[in-house]
Amino acid sequence: MPTRSSSRLAALLLLLAGPVHAHEAHDADGGERLSVIGGVGLMSLHADDPYPRPRLPGVLEAGSPRADDRRDGLDFAEIGLRARFTDQLQGYLKIGHHGGRDARNETEEAWLDGHIEPLTDHRASLRAGRQLVPLGLLNPIHAHAWDFGIAPLALRAAVNESWRADGFKADWSFPGGWSAGLGAWRNQGFPGADAGGLKLVTARGGWRNDSLRIEAGYANVNADGRALLSTGNMGHTHSVPSCTRIASDRVCFFGTAQLFTLAARWQPAESRYWVGGEWWLKREDGRLDSINGAPAYTGTLNGGWLDAGWRPAQDWETILRVERAVARHDLVGANAGLVANQSGIADSGHALRAIGAVVQWRPAGGHRVAAEWHREQGGGPSNNVYLLRYQFLFEKGVF
């Protein structure tokens, strides 16, 4: 159920909105010097069995098992500021409240961004602060703006549904639609750990024209001290529990994780149809520490999804999604079997599959209504999931 504070925040957002032009936060043209941004979302999530799964079968996740989030009520409420200091420098701040059993307030994004154009058809930019890690095409979009309200299986298995960090990223756009970027980050969440310093590095490259966009990415993250809690339940969190002590309720991964991504989206000009998809590969090397032993560990996750969309009318869209992900692990050392069972990865190598569909309506004024269905399979009985969402997003110029 929504809390009293979250209800007040939602009411404040609607009051501030007034008769304003609304759109996605990152699509603004920067015409105002200072703008107030915000939004509110309601949801109704139902499923045949508890959803989400406490653990993805055979996947080495982190933190506590996920809590059952079937409910009706507040999905999120958010508010923030966008500032344009000069034509080359802007800032962004967004604070959000998430409803549900693990209701919490978070600073979701807080950054400064500057750019220059040193050569004709060249653009260099630097962004510093808390931001979404630039991997693939879906993760750099805030989850509230996704077409589907349920994250792809591969994204949950790879980065706990979405990944943000504090750091720096530099991007360069070249003629002919080419671009490249580098980033250095202080990562506090899965698939790494709360390590001091800039111990996450990323690289990306892309190309686009009027109908096709292709994006490739790479990340190398220090995962020394990433804890998986085998007992207890604290819901969905992007932080990682402490591994300062090895206790009976946790398994700690010490090592590194590397991620590779490839994403594309194709939509011919003036076409009502489009196709897009992403592939994610994660490789981990190190050891797993527990009270049962500390075997050497290597693991891979290989998965992705494919979307096909159709816009029958300007404000309507329907999308079909198919997904597949497979995790494989190898443990060598004393009590490797016990540690694998404690970690929930003893029975890996089986494909996780899902199929989903969404129909969404975007009338004028920043409103969106979406109804979706998913069927997940793998590691047990299949589960049908039904989600209905309503969102209102706005941006209002102050001066």
PyMOL commands that set and color helices and strands:
alter all, ss='L'
color gray80, all
select helices_A, chain A and resi 4-17+25-27+143-145+153-159+175-177+336-343
alter helices_A, ss='H'
color red, helices_A
select strands_A, chain A and resi 34-47+71-84+89-98+104-116+123-132+164-173+178-186+200-208+212-222+226-229+250-266+273-289+296-313+316-332+352-361+367-377+383-397
alter strands_A, ss='S'
color yellow, strands_A
deselect
rebuild
show_as cartoon
